[in-house]
Amino acid sequence: MNFIPRIPIGEWAESGIDWLTDNVAGLFDVISAIFNFLVGNLTYGLTALEPLVMIVILALIAWVVRSWQLAIGTAITFLIVLSMEQWVHMMETMALVLVATVVAVVIAVPVGILAASNRAVSSVVRPIMDFMQTMPAFVYLIPAVTFFSIGVVPGMVATIIFALPPGVRMTELGIRQVDGETVEAGEAFGASSWQILRGIQLPLAVPTIMAGVNQVIMLALSMGVIAGMIGAPGLGKEVVAAISSLDLALGVEAGLGVVILAVYLDRITAALGDSATYTKSALALVQKARARRATGAL
C-alpha cells in the first residue's frame, strides 16, 4: 500500500504545454520562421560553393586560427567525408550546430554575467541549469515536436536548450575568477561598472567563456544527431536511417562524419580560447600599470 499520494507532475506539465500550444501559437510560428530562415540560408551558403572550394576555405580557416598541421588534417578528413558522399549532410549538420551555438551563446553570456554579479540570480539560475543539463536529451524532443511539429525547428529548439547550461556556467565562472585586485584597480582608476565589465572582466574571462562555447558546440552536435529522430536534416538523420535499416556501412560513414566535424569545431574553438590568453596577460599588465599611476597621482 502506498502511503504517499501521487503527485501528477507529468499531467501538470502536459497541461502547461497544451496551454502554450493553444495560446502562444503565434510566437511559435515566428520562432519557426526565424530558425527556418537562418538554418536554410546558412545551409544554402555552405553547400552553394563547390565542395573542394569549401574544403580549401575551411582548411585556410584552420591554418589562420591554429596551424598548418590542422589545415592539412582538415583537408584530408573533409576529403574523406566527400568521398563517402556525406558532404551535404555534414554541411546541414554544421549549419544547425552553428545557428544553435550562436543563439545559445547570445542567451548564455548575459545570463552568466548577471549570475556572476548577483548572488540571488545565481542561486536561482544554478538549479535551473542543473535541471536542464541532467534531463535526458530525448525528453526535450517531446515538447519541441508538440510546439513545432517535425523538422529542423524542433531539433534546433531542443539543441539550444540542451546545449545552453555550459555557456551560462562557464561565463559565470570566468567572471568570478577575475582577480579582485584588478577590478579594484579599475575602480580606483575611475572606471564605471560597465567599463570594468567591458574592459577588464569580459576580456580576462574570455578563455573560460570560450571553453564554455566549446562545450556548447559539442553538446549541440550530439543533440543535433539525436534530433535526426524528429526529422532534422544532416548526419543525424543518416544515423537514424542506418539504425532503422540496420545499415552498418551507412552508420559507420555518418558516424565518422560526425566525429570529423566535432574534431574540427573543437580544435577551432580551442585555438580561439588559447589566443585569448595573450589578451588576458596584456590587459592584466595594462590595468596594473594604470593602477600604479593612479596611486602615484593620489
HELIX and SHEET records of a PDB file:
HELIX    1   1 ILE A    9  ASN A   23  1                                  15    
HELIX    2   2 ALA A   25  ALA A   48  1                                  24    
HELIX    3   3 PRO A   51  VAL A   65  1                                  15    
HELIX    4   4 TRP A   68  SER A   83  1                                  16    
HELIX    5   5 TRP A   87  SER A  117  1                                  31    
HELIX    6   6 ARG A  119  THR A  134  1                                  16    
HELIX    7   7 ALA A  137  PHE A  148  1                                  12    
HELIX    8   8 VAL A  152  ARG A  176  1                                  25    
HELIX    9   9 GLY A  180  ALA A  188  1                                   9    
HELIX   10  10 SER A  193  ILE A  196  1                                   4    
HELIX   11  11 LEU A  197  GLN A  201  3                                   5    
HELIX   12  12 LEU A  202  ILE A  226  1                                  25    
HELIX   13  13 ALA A  227  ILE A  230  5                                   4    
HELIX   14  14 LEU A  235  SER A  245  1                                  11    
HELIX   15  15 LEU A  248  ALA A  297  1                                  50    
END                                                                             
